[in-house]
Amino acid sequence: MALGIGLAMLATGCAADQSEQRPAADRSDERVDERRAERAERRGANDGWRLTPGERRFAPGDGRLTPGESWWEAPVVPTFDRQARQRLKLEVARSRAAGSRAGVFAKIGDSNSDYPANLYGLGCRPVRFAPRYRDLAPTLRRYRSTRLGSLRTFPGCRPANSFSRDSAAAVAGVWTRWLLTPVADLPLTEVIEVSPECGRRQTPLGCELNLLRPRYALIMIGSNDVVLGRPLGPFLATQLARVISRVRAHGTVPVLSTLPPLGEYIPGNDQIEEVNALIVHVARRLRVPLINVWRAMQGPRMINEGLGLDDVHLGAYQGDTSPEILRHSAVLTKEAIRNGANRRNLLWLQVLRRLDRVAGSGRP
C-alpha cells in the first residue's frame, strides 16, 4: 500500500482543488513580465546563450559525456575551473544588476521539492550539525535571515524565507512543461495545486521568480515526466533548456540537479538513468552548475538509496510520517544524513556556500 500511495503522490499530487485557489484578479504587469521573458528566451536570455539546433535535437545515447566520462561520475557538489568561475561571477553580477536579492533562492520542481522533509525545516526549526558540518552555519544564517515578508510558507513553518517558502513552482505531481504553461491553460485538476499568489496569465515558474527575485534557482524536475510516460529525449531536453533560459531571463542564476532513483517496482525506474544523462548533458552544454543528487544517494551508508518507504520520495530521519518531520529533517548529523531528504538538505547548504564563495557574493 505504501508503494501505491507514494506513486500516487508523485504522479498526481495531493493538494486542494485548484479551482478554489485561483486568484480573483490578475496582476496588471504579469503579461508584460511573461512576454519580456519570452523575448529574452528567444534572444538567448541575459547572457548571450542561445538554444542551438543541437540542443533541440539532443538524444541521450549511452550516457557518455566525453570519452572516458559518464554522467554518474559528475561531482555531487558543483566544481568550478577558472573559466567556470569567471562565468559564474559574470552571471551573478548580471543577476545583481537585474535586481535579484542576495540571500534568496527559489525551489523549482515536483514532490521531491514539495514534500515536507525537503528544505522547509532548515528555515523554521533548530538545525543540528555534525561537527564536520558546523562551518555551514553562516550560510544557513544568511539565507534563513533574509525574509520574504508575507509570502506563503509550508504550514506551521514561519517566518518566510527561502527554505520555508511554499514555492509556486515546486508542486507535487507536476512535470517539466507544466512549469512553463500559463495558469489559465493548465489542466483543471483537484489534486495539483496552483498557488493563489499567481495570476492566470503567469506561468508557475514566472510567478515564483517574480515574487521572490531570487539570486539562485534550484531546479530538480523530471521524475513525473518518467512516471507519467511523458516524452523524454529531445522533447524533455528542450523543455529543460527552456526552463533554464526562462530563469536566466528573469535575472536569476539556474542550478540544475540530477534526479534521485526510483524504487525497483516503480514504473519508469529503468529510465531515470537515461533522464539523468540528459540532465547532465544539458547542464554541461548550457553551462549551468550541476548538483548530482543521484550520486549522493549511492553512498554505501545511505538507507535504501535515499528513498523512503514508498520508494518514490526521499526518506526522512525518524520516518516519513513523523509528526515532527520538519524538526527531524533539520538534523544533519552523521546518522541522520543516511536518509535521502536529510542528505539533500545538507547538500543544498554545501552548494549555496560553494556558489557564494566562487561568486564572491557571500560572507561564508
N, C-alpha and C positions, 0 to 999 in steps of 0.2 A: 504493500500500500504506500509505503514511503516513497518508492520509486515513482509511482503514478502521480502522487501529489506534487513531488518535486518537478517532474517533467511538465505537468500542467502549469505550474507557476512560471516556469521558464518560457513555455510556448504560448501561453495566453495571458499571463499576468494574474494579479489578484488585487484588484482595486475597485473603487466605486464607479458607478455609472457615469461616464464622462459627459452624458447629456446634462447632468446636473452641475457639472463643473465648468461648462463653457461660460466665458465672461459675457456680460450683457452688452458691452460696447467695446469696439476696437480702439487701440491707441491710434492717434491721428498720424503718427510718423512711422507706423510699423511697415507699411507698404514701401515707403521711401527707403527704410533700412534694408528690407529684403531685396529690393531692386538694386541698391548700391552694392550689396554683397554679391548678387548675381553678376553684375557688370565686372566687379573685381575678380570674380571666379573666372570669367571668360578671358580677362586680361592676364590671368596668372597670379591672382591675389596681390599682396602688397610687396612681394619681393622679387618679381620678375619670373617666378616659376610658372611654367605652362604644362597643362596636361597634354602630353605628346600622343601621337597615334600609337606608339609603342605601349604606353600605359593603358590606353583604351583596349588594346588587343591582348593584354597580358594573359598568359596561361602559366600555371604554377610548375608544370613539368615534374621533375623528380625531387623538388625541394632544394636543389643545389643553388647556392647564390653565386659562388665563384668556384673555379676548380679547387677542390680540397676544403671548401667551407659549406656547411649545411646550416639551415635556419635554426636548428635546435642548439647550435653552438654559439649563437648570438649571446652577448653578455646579459645577465639578469638586470643589472643597473647600466644605463647608457654610458658608454665611454666616448671620449672626445679627443681626436687628434688635433693638431694645430689648425687645420682648415675647418674642422667641425666646431672648434672653439670660436673661431672668428665668425662663422655663420651664426652660431647661437647668440653671440654678443650683438651682432648686427640685427638679428630678428628681435631680440629683447629690446634693443634701442628703438626699433620701429614700433614695437608694441607699446612702449612707454610713450612715444610721441603721439600714438593714436589714442591715448587716454586710458590705457589699461591700468588696473590697480595692482600695485605691489602687494604681496601677501594674500592674493586671491587666486584660486584655481577653480575650474569648472569640471564637473563629472559628466562624462558622455558615455552612455552605454545601456545595458539591459539589467536584468535582475541581479547579476553579479556585481553591479554597482549600486543597485537599489535595495538589495537585501539588508536587513538590519545590522548584520555583523560587519558590513563593509564601510569603514572610514567614519561613520557617524559618531561612534563612541569617542574617537580622538578629539572631537570638538566639544563634548559636554560631560565627560566622565574623567576621573583621575586616571592618568596614564602611568603604568608601571613598566619601567625599562629594566631589562637585564643590564648588569654593569657595563658590558661591552657596547651597549647602545645608548648610554646616557648622553653621549655627545650629540644626539639628535634632539635633545630637549630645546635648544634655542630655535631650531627650525619649527618644531611644534608650536612654541610660544608665538613665533612670528605670524604664522598662518592662523592660529587659533585666536589671537588677539585682534585680528583685522575683522571688524564686524560688518555684517551685511544688513543692518537695520531691521526692518520688519518683514523681510522676505521669509518664505516658508522654510521650515526645518522639519526633520523627521520628528514624529510625535514624541513629546517628552524629552526633546533634546534641544535645549536653548542654552546660550544665546546663538544667534545666527552667525555662522562663519562658514568657511569653505568646506570643512569636514561635516558639520551638522546640516548643511543645506540639503533640502529635498529638491533635487535637480529636476527641472522640466525636461531635460534631455537624458536622464538616466531612469528608465522606466521598465518595470518588469514586463516581459512579453514582446518587446519591440525588436525590429530588425533594422538593418543599416539604412535602407531607403526611407523608413518611417521618419528618421531624424530630419530629412530634407523635404518633407511633404508639408505644405501649409495645413494648419489645423482644420480649416474648413473642408479640406479634401481628404482628411484621414477617415478610414473606415469606422463607422459607428460601432461601438462595442461596449459591453457592460463591464469588461474586465481589464481593459487597458486605459489607464487614467491619463487624460490630458490636463496639464496644470491650469488652474483657473487664472494664473498670472499671465497667461499667453493670450494674445488676440487671435482672432480667426484667420487673419491674413499672414500671421507669422508661422514659420516652421518651429518645431520644438527646439532645434539646435539654435536658430537665430534668436529665439525668445530668451533662452538661457544666457547666451553671450551678451545680449543687450542688457539684461537685468544685472549681471554681475560685472561686466567689463573686466574679465579675468586676465591675469598675466599668462597663465598656462591653462590648457585644456587636456585632461586625462581621458583618452579615448580607448575604450575596451568594448568593442561591438563585433558581432558576427556569429555568436553561438546560436541565436534564433534563426539566422539565415540557414544554418546547418539543420537544426531540429525541424524547422518548418518546411524544409525541402525547397527553399528559395534558390534562385540561380546563384552559382558560385563562379569561379574562374574569372573571365574578363568582366562580366557584369559586376560582380562584387568588388573587384579591383577598382573599377570606375567609380562605384559608389563611395568607397573608402577615399579615393583621391578627391572626390567632390566634397566630402566631409572635411578633409584636411584643407582644401582650398577655401572653403567657406569659413573655417576657423581663422585662417590667416587673413581673410578679407575683413573680418571683424576686429583685426588688430590683436589677436591672441596667438600665442605660440602653441602649436599642437604637439602632443606627446602620445605616441601610439603604443599599444600593448598587444602582445600575443594573448590568445585565449587559454584559459585553463582546460585541462582534459575533461571529457565526459566519461561517465562510467561505462563499463563493458556492455551493458544491456540497454543503454540509452540510444535511441535512433540517431544515426549520424555520427556516432563516436569515431568511426573509422575515417571521417572526413575532416576532423579537427586539425590533423597534422597538415592536410592539404591547404586549409584556410590559413593556418599559421605560417606556412611557407609563403603564401600570398601576402600576408600582412608584413612579414619581414622584408620581402622584396619591395613592396610599396614604400615602406619606411626608408629603405636604403635609396631607392630611386628618387624619392621626393625629399630626401634629406631631413627626415623627421626623427627626433630622439626616440629610441625604442626601449621599452621595458619587456623583458622576456619572462612573463609570468609563468608560462608553461614550464620553462626550465626550472624556475624557482620551486615548482610543485614536485619536481622529480628527485629532490634531495632524499638521501637514504633514511633520514629521520622523519620525513613527512608522513602523516597519517592518511592513508587511502588517497595518495597523490593530491592531498589538499582538499579533497571533496568531503562534504557532509554525508549524512545517512542516505540522502536522496540521490547521491551520485551525480548531481547536477550543479548544486551551488557549493561555493567554498565553505568548508566546515569551520565552526567556531569553537573556541576553547570553552570547555564545560557544557557543550551541547548546543545544537542549532535551535532548540525550542526553549532554552532557558529564559525565564522572565527577566533575568539580569544580563541579557545578551549584549547590551550596549556597554556595560561595565566590563564584562568578560572580553569583549572584542578589543578593549583598550589595554589589555595585558600583553606586554611584549617581552616576556621572559623566555628563557631557553625552552621550557616545556610548552608554553602557550603557542610559540610560533611554529610548532609542528603541525598546527592547524592552518588550513589554507587562508581563511579570512584574516587571521592574525598575522600570518606571514605577508600577505598582500598589504596590510596596513603598515607594517614595518617597512616594506619595500617602497611604498609611496613616500614615506618620510625620507628615506635614503635618496630617492630620486629628486625630491624637492631640494634637498641640501646640495646635491650634485649640480643641479641646474643653476641654483642661485650662486654657488661658488664659481662655476665656469663663467657665468654671465657677469659676475661682479655686481649683482644686484641685491645681494642679501648680506646680512651681518654674520650668519652662521659660517 
